[in-house]
């Protein structure tokens, strides 16, 4: 049996994921940067952004208890600022190297 099977992993959360997804949503909503919003491109943007940032794992209980702490707020601000930069860089990279069906030329 794997240790993962013994730990209730459904209660573990990577807070960085939520922050990145929120920043991608903000970029889509703001329309200040034009980019393809197909599933492939959005997944590429998320993957590139997340790989550029540190993971920040928490449990549901710890998150609820920590949200009001100064350390939590500082870490949240740090990762949010880094995520804004990472998402913008990922959007540029995906735009320059798209491989979704909408942008890959068909081979005749």
C-alpha positions as CSV (number, residue, x, y, z in Angstrom):
1,X,0.0,0.0,0.0
2,X,1.2,3.5,-0.9
3,X,1.5,6.1,1.9
4,X,-0.7,8.3,-0.3
5,X,-3.5,5.7,0.1
6,X,-3.2,6.2,3.9
7,X,-3.4,10.0,3.9
8,X,-6.6,11.8,3.0
9,X,-5.1,13.5,0.0
10,X,-8.4,14.9,-1.1
11,X,-8.0,17.5,1.7
12,X,-4.6,18.7,0.4
13,X,-4.7,21.8,-1.8
14,X,-2.0,23.5,-3.8
15,X,-2.9,27.1,-3.2
16,X,-0.6,28.1,-6.1
17,X,-3.0,26.3,-8.5
18,X,-6.0,28.4,-7.4
19,X,-3.9,31.6,-7.7
20,X,-2.7,30.8,-11.2
21,X,-6.2,29.8,-12.3
22,X,-7.5,33.1,-10.9
23,X,-4.8,35.1,-12.8
24,X,-5.6,33.3,-16.0
25,X,-9.3,34.1,-15.5
26,X,-8.3,37.8,-14.8
27,X,-6.3,37.9,-18.1
28,X,-9.3,36.4,-20.0
29,X,-11.7,38.9,-18.4
30,X,-9.6,42.0,-18.8
31,X,-8.9,41.4,-22.5
32,X,-5.8,43.6,-22.2
33,X,-3.8,40.7,-23.7
34,X,-5.2,38.9,-26.7
35,X,-4.6,35.2,-26.7
36,X,-6.2,31.9,-27.8
37,X,-8.6,30.7,-25.1
38,X,-9.0,27.1,-26.4
39,X,-8.6,24.3,-23.9
40,X,-5.2,23.3,-25.3
41,X,-3.8,26.9,-25.0
42,X,-5.3,27.5,-21.6
43,X,-3.9,24.2,-20.3
44,X,-0.5,25.1,-21.7
45,X,-0.6,28.5,-20.0
46,X,-1.6,26.9,-16.7
47,X,1.1,24.2,-16.9
48,X,3.9,26.7,-17.9
49,X,2.8,29.1,-15.1
50,X,2.6,26.4,-12.5
51,X,6.0,24.9,-13.4
52,X,7.5,28.4,-12.9
53,X,6.2,28.8,-9.4
54,X,6.7,27.1,-6.1
55,X,3.9,24.8,-4.9
56,X,2.1,25.9,-1.7
57,X,0.3,23.0,-0.2
58,X,-2.1,23.3,2.6
59,X,-4.9,21.3,4.1
60,X,-8.5,22.6,4.1
61,X,-8.4,23.0,7.9
62,X,-5.0,24.7,8.0
63,X,-6.1,27.1,5.2
64,X,-9.2,28.2,7.2
65,X,-7.1,28.7,10.3
66,X,-4.2,30.5,8.6
67,X,-6.0,32.9,6.3
68,X,-6.0,35.6,8.9
69,X,-2.3,35.3,9.8
70,X,0.3,37.7,8.8
71,X,2.5,35.0,7.4
72,X,-0.4,33.6,5.2
73,X,-1.2,37.1,3.8
74,X,2.5,37.7,3.1
75,X,2.9,34.4,1.3
76,X,-0.4,35.0,-0.6
77,X,0.9,38.4,-1.8
78,X,4.2,36.9,-2.8
79,X,2.8,34.1,-4.9
80,X,0.1,36.3,-6.4
81,X,2.7,38.8,-7.6
82,X,4.8,36.0,-9.0
83,X,1.8,34.4,-10.6
84,X,0.9,37.6,-12.5
85,X,4.4,37.6,-14.0
86,X,4.4,33.9,-14.7
87,X,1.0,33.9,-16.4
88,X,1.9,36.9,-18.6
89,X,5.2,35.1,-19.6
90,X,3.3,31.8,-20.2
91,X,0.7,33.6,-22.4
92,X,3.5,35.1,-24.5
93,X,5.3,31.7,-24.8
94,X,2.1,29.9,-25.8
95,X,1.2,32.6,-28.3
96,X,4.6,32.3,-29.9
97,X,4.6,28.5,-30.0
98,X,0.9,27.5,-30.3
99,X,0.2,24.0,-31.2
100,X,-3.6,23.9,-30.9
101,X,-5.7,22.8,-33.8
102,X,-6.7,26.4,-34.5
103,X,-3.2,27.4,-35.2
104,X,-1.3,24.4,-36.6
105,X,-1.3,24.4,-40.4
106,X,-2.8,21.3,-41.9
107,X,-0.4,19.0,-43.8
108,X,-1.6,18.4,-47.4
